[in-house]
C-alpha cells in the first residue's frame, strides 16, 4: 500500500512539475489547521472559548500557552436546600416566558416582557407558588 502511494506520488511529480509545491502547501495548511484545532480542544476542555488562533499562528508555543492556562471555574451557589434561585432574594420576580429570575429593581426581562405584564397576564400561582407563599407571610 505504501509502495503504491509512493509510486503514485512519483508519477504525479514527473507528470506535473508544480505538484510538489501544491503537496507541500497542502501539508503545511493541514499542520497549521491541526495545531489550531488542538489548541481549540484544549482551551474548551478548560472551560474557555476560542483558542484556535493560538495554535494556528504559534503552533507548539501556542499549545504550551493554552495547556498551562488555568481552568475557568464556574461559581455555583451554595445552598442547603433545593430552592429555585429566584427565591434567594425576597421580592424577586420570575419570568414565566423564558425562565429567568430578576431582582426587585428590574422592570423588564431580556425576552421583552415587563414585570407589570407578568403580574397582569400570567397566573403567578401556577408558575411560582413558593413566591406567593413567601409574600403572604
Buried (B, 14 or more C-beta within 10 A) or exposed (E): EEEEEEEEEEEEEEEEEEBEEEBEEEEEEEEBEEBBBBBBBBBBEBEBEEBBEBBBEBBEEBBEBBBEBEEEEEEEEEEEEEEEEBBEEEEBBBBBBEEBBBEEEBEBBEEEBBBEBBEEEBEBEEBBEEBEEBEEE
